[in-house]
Amino acid sequence: DKTLMVATAAVRNATNSSNLLAKVKEGFSLELKVLTGEEESHLIGRGLLLDPSLDRCGFFQAFDLGGGSLELIQFQVDAPTVNKSLPLGALSVSEGLSFDITKPFLFPNELRLRMREQVENCGLISDQDCPLVGLGGAIFYIRKIFSRIKNLNFEECKEFSLEEISWLASTGSRLNLQDRLINFPELPADRGDVFPVVCIIIEEIMKTLSKDTFLHSQFN
């Protein structure tokens, strides 16, 4: 009955986004709605409420890691929902970093600290007992990697520990791009370069929010 086209951080931050909106209108006779960061977080939270595994969970936190932005959500029954959008997507964080595909990847410690400060200032409480949920394409590939490593089918492998993410970040960073793609064949070639950044962002989210584990949800 109704089709709604939406765009997120890449279009939100693009200097020539008006050109794309005009092209979409011309080609499809539809308006392309560019979501604000807060709208994006809100809709992600609405999607998560449809996840059967969270059906009876009255309190959870979630992160959606994209290329341009990181959305953080805190849902608590009888309390205002926290929706925050940060410029901490994998590509945004990678901007300005040096990528030599023939060498291991080095991530600056000061950038880790700046990321942690931004997450700390979002208003999400640090509670080890509150479940953390992860969404986004990057998490999908992490799940595929651990499904192989743990010899589990995809549906069974949906919870990941801080220790596992730290191992993935460390291992991925030590390898050059070619070896990284060989060791983790689940990764598409165009995601191999920023994959260690993805793992480091997740690692810092978990440390900041005092989480030992997080669950992957596909209800985005």
C-alpha positions, 0 to 999 in steps of 0.5 A: 500500500505504501513504500517509504525509502529511507537513507542513513548516515552516508547520505545524511553526511554527504555534501551532494545528497541533494543530487541523489534525492533528485535522481531518486525522485526522477527515477522512482517517483518517490521521495527519499527520506533522509533520517536524522541520527535520532530517527534512525536510532528510534526505528532500530529500537522499534525493530528490536522490539519485534525480536522474539528473543527480547520479547520478555526483556524489559531492559536492554541496550543495543548498538547498530554499527554501520559505515557512517554512524554508530547508533546506541539504544537503551530500552527500559520499561516505564523509562524514557528510551535513550536514542543516540547517534554518534559519528563512530561508524567503521568508515568514519573512525577509519577516516584519516587512518593510514592503511597499508594493506601489505602491513599489520594494522595499527590503531592509535590509543588516543582514538580508542580513548576518544571513542570511549568518551563519546560512548560514556557521554551518551547517557547509557548506564553501565550495568553488567546485568543488562543485555547488550544487543548488536546489529549491522552488517559487520556483526553478521560477518563476525557471526559467520566467522565464529560459526565456523570457528566454533563448528556451529550452525549460524542460528546457534551462534549468536552470543559473543564474549568480550574476550572473543571480540578482543581476540578477533581485533588483535588477530585481525590487526596483526595480519595484512589485508591479504592474510586477513582475507585468507584467515577469515574467508567469510569477509567480503574483500571490500570489508577486509581493510576496516575489519579490525576497526569494527572489532575495536569499536565493539570492544570499546563499546563493551568495555565502556558499558561493562559488558562481558557478552552481546547478542546478535539480532537481525531485527534491524 
